[in-house]
Amino acid sequence: MFPTSSNSSQQRPIRVAIVGTGAIARGSHLPALTALAAGQPLEVVAAVDVDADRVAEFCAGAGIAHPYTDLDRMLSEQRPDLVTLATPPSFHRDQTVAALRAGAWVWCEKPPCPSLEDFDAIEASEGSGGGGPYAAIVFQHRFGSGSEHVRGLLEREEMGRPLVAHCQTTWYRDSAYYSVPWRGSWSSEGGGPSMGHGIHQMDLLLDLLGPWAEIRAMAGRLVHDVETEDVSTALVRFESGAMATVVNSVLSPDEVSRIRIDCERATVELTHLYGYRNADWRITPAPGVTSEEADRWRDFGQDVPSSHEAQLKGLLADLRAGRRPRSSGPDGRKSLELVAALYKSAFTGMPVRAGEIVPGDPYYGALHGNAPGWAPERLEVREGAGA
Ligand SMILES: NC(=O)c1ccc[n+]([C@@H]2O[C@H](COP(=O)([O-])OP(=O)(O)OC[C@H]3O[C@@H](n4cnc5c(N)ncnc54)[C@H](O)[C@@H]3O)[C@@H](O)[C@H]2O)c1
């Protein structure tokens, strides 16, 4: 466990290693760590990438002392307290397990890993005696002030019961996007836009509305020459009785990420693309709600944009305190379970209930259910799209 001290001047630095030095490590992990290091003892001591030139250039540019091409060697030589993982999804399980076994906490990029079986192996490798180490998933859209505020309003049922919701990730990706070798296949990316893109909005929806109960879904490959779907739609019923429609697409030229929740006394709507501020949320009261009450609902407080930095700040505090961080363990698993159920429903044509996908179920070990030859019967493929 990380040695704690109530006096921040006596705190020893948290030693961090970044694994995978591509786009998201450069665009989000390093900037978040740099910003947070300004306010607390924290040091990025090493980076790892299989591409020796890339990691050398990354370390030189960021002033990181130790570039590595071998994760195990880095773990044994540097003994980091925290590993931030920004590699392609197929490596997330083994790299997370290796870091946990070396005593490091892990903050792993979404999608968590390619199957529920992988996730459960990760959870089994966390510290069992309390205090960690724990592995949390990057779900940064849970962590802006907007979602914190709306979650509170929903928990307290200030706007009445939630009834109907829309959860939309309608993005656009061209064929150049899929030319990166790890994208578009079940084994390396884990899934299409339901897994790789829509998981962010679905995670936020679950975080706001609580446990889901049942899902019915469809998936199709309408444009891209890939193995996975490029669009999916689903209907989700929540334990509360609320119902949602979900759309995940990489075929939508007018790109938007949207969550809309109709409650008894107000509609809450978030419209953004890759991140939001308070101003991206809109609350429309039902007739009869006083303007004073509606104004209170619309008081989001200090604007904290959704971001890697916002999530990481909380995780570092949890690491120092030895507390399980949000988005780890069962709280990190729930979005992957919903995605697995979405695929199972789409590929079997049957509704899927929460908790149904357990060891022995084909969709436990692989999101495509290990269909022979890897062509799920019910993946609708339009002529001209990749076979
Ligand atoms: N949270 C978000 O909003 C967000 C946004 C984009 C990407 N991502 C996720 O981040 C992850 C990485 O995406 P990216 O766009 O940065 O990819 P990328 O291809 O730009 O970078 C991946 C890096 O990992 C390196 N790598 C590959 N295999 C490795 C291994 N075995 N060990 C060490 N390094 C290895 C590659 O050489 C490359 O430098 C993916 O899971 C992706 O879904 C998350």
The ligand as an ORCA input file, in Angstrom:
! r2SCAN-3c Opt
* xyz 0 1
  N     -10.538      7.792    -23.443
  C     -10.623      8.243    -24.689
  O     -11.358      9.193    -24.976
  C      -9.800      7.593    -25.759
  C      -9.578      8.259    -26.971
  C      -8.766      7.613    -27.938
  C      -8.254      6.361    -27.698
  N      -8.527      5.721    -26.517
  C      -8.036      4.365    -26.249
  O      -6.631      4.420    -25.961
  C      -5.990      3.210    -26.404
  C      -4.842      3.587    -27.359
  O      -5.378      4.337    -28.419
  P      -4.475      5.335    -29.292
  O      -5.419      6.050    -30.181
  O      -3.560      6.119    -28.429
  O      -3.639      4.265    -30.152
  P      -2.249      4.481    -30.908
  O      -2.203      3.426    -31.925
  O      -2.096      5.918    -31.319
  O      -1.159      4.218    -29.753
  C      -0.955      2.948    -29.197
  C       0.512      2.857    -28.799
  O       0.718      1.619    -28.121
  C       1.938      1.048    -28.611
  N       1.884     -0.390    -28.383
  C       1.287     -1.354    -29.139
  N       1.440     -2.558    -28.567
  C       2.140     -2.364    -27.427
  C       2.609     -3.220    -26.419
  N       2.364     -4.547    -26.443
  N       3.313     -2.687    -25.396
  C       3.580     -1.363    -25.349
  N       3.172     -0.502    -26.295
  C       2.436     -0.987    -27.311
  C       1.985      1.441    -30.057
  O       3.306      1.340    -30.583
  C       1.469      2.882    -29.997
  O       2.508      3.804    -29.758
  C      -7.101      2.374    -27.054
  O      -7.625      1.467    -26.114
  C      -8.165      3.411    -27.418
  O      -9.476      2.893    -27.504
  C      -9.273      6.322    -25.545
*
